[in-house]
Amino acid sequence: MNKKILIIYDTESGSTREVAEIIGEEMKRLKTESDVRNIIDIDDISEYDVIIVGSPNWYGKPTPKIKKFLKRFDKELIQKPFAFFFTCMCLTKITGKNSPESIVYEDPQFNIIPKPENEMNMWQKSHTCSFYRNQLSKIIPNVKPVSVAVFKGRLDFGRLNFFHKVLMKFITLIVKEVKTGEYLNPNAIREWSKILCSDLLK
């Protein structure tokens, strides 16, 4: 029987929505049935066999809407194959430290150079795959994702609300890794989608 896949997203500048849409297109190309939906349109996930959730990096965590969804449906997510992806502007990696409990896919667009933890500042420590994965585990401790991916998105001040525009402008001044621009990497998204097809649909 063909499994039904639900791809849920929240978005600020549109890049997380675009990632979700690319995943949906790739899933359909691979002959799987999938729906791509905004988090605000989700009241029930019972008809779906597989759940994929995407969120912008909200200062090291999923957005409040995504957190609320994960907590609300945690018992159902335990029973279904589940994957998660973040979009963000920078990613760092601690030398020799593996991301816990699940496979993490890192977008090659980040061009990561691992550093020893004692040489990393607080920003860098809070922008590692292991940090993101740990934050996810705190929200849904009993749900074990098949995979967690981190994709580079975009920073376009014109797409942000006033508060986030001011905050991100300040961050670009103090964090050299964060720069305005369009960094969405469709090839990486498609590659992860193919991996998911083999892992989620077993």
Phi, psi and omega in degrees: 000136179288128181276145179265131183249131174251124179248113185251142178217154162242156185208152175247304183256001178102346185290324178293322174299317181294322176299313180301319180293321178295319177300315179299318178297319181291320178299319179293322178297328179272015173070035173245151181272123183218147174240136176251121186224143172290144182304329182289346182260007186256120175239344186207137179238010189295332183280355184256147181266333184226137181238129173238129184237137179232142181216144166296152174289113181260074181057048177094358184225165170294162178294159179305322180295320179291318177301317180297318178298312183299318180291321182294321186251021186300322181293324177286324180293332177299327187267357183236148170301134190221137175224159185220145172223144173254151163243139181202179184258340178211155181214133178240169183215134179275130182306125174077002182256123179269149175291136187282148161068346179203160177290134176242127177264126181251121178302123180300342180299337180289334179052057189284135170246110182300146179228151173298145184300324182287354177255004182261142175276177185296324178298312181297319179296329181271005178233047175247157177301321182294324178294313179301316182295321178295321178297321178296319180296328179291327181283314182231074187298335183263358180260124182251103181297144173294324180204149172234130180241152175232118181245145175279136184250238180219157170231106180229106184302330181293343181262357184259152173288172188302314183299311182289330177297312179297316182296314182291327175296321177295317181298319180297336179283331186250345181240108186293336181288340184262114182226148177294150178147173179254116186237008182303132186242087183303325181297319179294321180296318179294322179298315179296321179300320178295320177299316180298321180302321181281328183274321185277335187257020179296000000 
